[in-house]
Amino acid sequence: MGSVDTKSRRPWELIYFEEFKTRTEAMKREDFLKSGQGRKWLDEKFKK
């Protein structure tokens, strides 16, 4: 069963995808995207 918080917000639409060879690379990217610099990058990439 999914989270009650997100269940009502369906269907999901995938707008961006990155693939990594290792879990370590993916976790480093996630850490970057959660940083101030990474959030700025996301804001610029996905301006509405």
C-alpha positions in Angstrom: 0.0 0.0 0.0 1.2 3.5 -0.8 1.3 6.6 1.4 -2.0 8.2 2.2 -0.4 11.6 1.5 0.4 10.9 -2.1 -2.4 8.4 -3.0 -4.8 11.2 -3.9 -2.3 12.9 -6.2 -2.4 10.4 -9.0 -1.5 9.8 -11.7 2.1 10.7 -11.6 3.9 12.2 -14.6 7.7 11.5 -15.0 9.3 14.8 -16.2 13.0 13.9 -15.7 15.1 10.8 -15.4 18.8 10.1 -14.6 20.4 6.7 -14.6 23.5 5.7 -12.7 25.8 2.7 -12.8 26.1 2.4 -9.1 24.0 3.2 -6.0 26.9 5.3 -4.7 26.8 7.6 -7.7 23.0 7.9 -7.4 23.3 8.8 -3.7 25.9 11.4 -4.4 23.6 13.0 -7.0 20.7 12.9 -4.6 22.9 14.7 -2.0 23.8 17.3 -4.5 20.2 17.9 -5.6 19.2 18.4 -2.0 21.9 21.0 -1.4 21.5 24.7 -2.0 23.4 24.6 -5.2 21.4 21.5 -6.4 18.1 23.2 -5.6 19.2 26.2 -7.6 20.0 23.9 -10.5 16.6 22.2 -10.3 14.8 25.6 -10.1 16.6 26.8 -13.3 16.0 23.5 -15.1 12.3 23.2 -14.3 11.1 26.8 -14.5 7.4 26.9 -15.0 
